[in-house]
């Protein structure tokens, strides 16, 4: 079966490496390209990779980086001509934001190397309505964000803190109180949003109560849809 189209997460990693290399270093024997191939094979955003031929091997990764040459105004050669719409979009998005690109790429690599990456990250359920909504940070970091803000222990502590301080749980954005509207069944119910930018969410950063925001379901959905501006 033909290899699947490259996803945003993969292109973020590929473009970050592209900006670190000189044109003559873009080939399948480059150790950095071989390492990137290994990382891409850990992402698991394409399901069962065994059904694809030569999935993201070093040759394919080298060709993808060569595609960026055709989009790079600073390159005087020709480059590969088989660039995709997403290739062009991401190149334009990050060509003047290389620092942010590098932070996102490093964060993705850290998450991929977590021991429980498969178990925790890709079992994180997204809301059905948002399945096709494009995440600017990509799938991996967004799903890691979900696992962090759904941690039962820290969420419980955040709720206990609010109840102790204010005697109620209300949305920090619109002040909606589930118990006022729904009575007893609404008592203690509210969602929790992680404020920290996705590229800063790493295993080494311990979640603090001030990193979290108590919100209603509607505000939470809107925060996720505008995550890059709101977090």
N, C-alpha and C positions, 0 to 999 in steps of 0.2 A: 504494500500500500504506500502511496505517495506521502511524504512527510507533511505534517500539518503546517498551516501558515503560522508565522511567528506572532507571538502575543506581546502585549506591551511590556510585561515584566522582562521577557527575553531581550527585547530590543533596548531596554534601558541598560541592561548588563552589557550587551554588545556595543552600544554606542559609547558607553563609558570606557571600555577597553580601546575602542577605535581612536578616541582622543588621546590615548596614552602612547600610541604606536606611530611610527613613521610608515609611509606607504610600503617601503621595502621589507618591513617586518610583518606584513599581513600575509601569512601563509600557514598551511596546516602543520608545519613542523615547529612553529613558535610555541614554546612551553606555556606562555600566557594564554594562547588560543586553545591549547589542549586542556588547560585548567578550566577555562570558560566552558568548554564542551562538557566537562565533568559536572560543573555546577548546573548547567542547563538540564542535564539528565536527572538532576535531583529535584527539579521544580515540581514535577507531577501535575502540571496544569493541563496536560493533554490526555490524562487518563492512562490507559495501558499502552506503554510505548513499544511493547514487543510487536505490535501489529504494524509498526512503521519500519521502513527500510533505512538503516544507517541514521537513526534519529540523532540530530544535532551533533554529528561527529565533527572532528576538527576540520575536515574539508568543507563541510557545509557552513561551519562557523566562519571560516576564512572567507568564503564566498559572500556571506552576509556582510562582513566588515568591508569587503571590496565594493559592495553596493553603495556604502556611504561615501566612497571616493567620488562617485558620480554626482553627489549632492553637495560636495565640499568645494566652495569657490576658491579656497586656497590651494587646491590640488590642480596642477597644470596638465595632468594626464587625462585619460578618458574615463577610466573606472568601469565597473559593471553597469549594464544598462537595465537590468531586471529589478529595479527598485519598486517597492509597493507603495500604495497610498499611505499606509501606516509608517513605513520607513521615512517617507518625506515629512510626514506630520511630526514625528518624534525628533527627527533631525532639526527641523525648524524650531521646535519647542525648546530644545536644550542647547543649541549651538552657542547661545550667549548666556547659558546658565550651567556651565560645566561643574561648578561647585555643588549645586543642588543635585545635578545628575549623579555625581560621584557619591554624595551622601545617600541617595536613594539606592544606588547599586550596592554600596557597602552594607546598607541595612538589609536588603534582600538576601545577600550572601550570608549574613549573620543568622537570619531567620532560617534559611535553608539548612544550615549546619546544626540547628538545634536537635537534640537527641529525639524529641517527641514531635518533630516537624510533621510527619505524615499523620500521626494520630490526632494531634490537637488542631493544627492549622487548617487542614483541608476537610475536617469534619465540622468546621465552624459554619453553621447554616446562615445563608444570606436570606433576607426577605424576598419572597417570590417576586414581588413587583420590581425589585431592584436587580434581578439577575442579569439583565442586559445593560444596566447602567455602567458607563465606563468610569472606572476609578483612575484618577490621574496618577496615583502611586502604583497602580497595578493590583493584581489579585492577591499576591502573596502577602504584602504588607497590610492590605485591607483585612484579610482574614485573620492575620495575627492580631490586628487591632481588636477584632471581635472577641478573640479568646481572652485578651487582656481585660476588656471592659465587662466581660461576663464572668470573671473570676468570683465565685460565690463568697469567698471569705472577705475579700476587700470590699465588695458591694455591700455585704451585711454590715461591715464596720462603718461605711459611709452613711448608710441609713440610720444606724444607731447614733452616729454623731449628730445628724440633722434633727432627729427626734429629741435628743438631749438638749440641743441648743434652741430649737424652735417649737418643739412639741407637735410637729406635723411634718409631712413629706409633701412638698409641692415643687412643681417644675421651676427650675431656676431661671427659665426664660419667659414663660407665659403665666406662671403662678398657678397652673391647674393643679387641683388637689383631688386625687381619685376618691378619697374617703368622703369628701363633700358631695360628690356627684353620685357615687355608687354605694355609699353607706358602708356597712361592715365589711363587705367583700372587697372594697377598695382600700381598706386600711392596710398600710404597709406596702402598698403596690406602687412602684415607680421604676423607671429604667435608669441606667447609669451610663454616662458617656465619658470616654477618655479624651481629655483635652490636648494631650501631647501630640505634636506633629508625628506622622507615621515614621519618617526617617530617623526619628530620635527614639523610637520604641525598640529597645534592644533588651536582651536577657539580663544584661548587667545593670540596667536601670530598674530599680525597685519602684513599683507603683506606690505613690503617696496619696493620702486622702484628698489633698488639694489638687491632685491631678484629675480628679473625677468630678463630674457634674451630674446632679440628679435632674432628670428631664422626663417629660411625658413622651408617649410613643410618637406623636406627630412631630414635636420639636426634634426628637432624636433622629427621625428619618431625614428631616431637613438638614441637620448637622452633618449627617453622612453624605448627603447629596452635595453639600458645599464644603466638604471636609478641608480642602486646602485653604479656604479663607477663614473657616470658623475655628479650627483646632488651635 
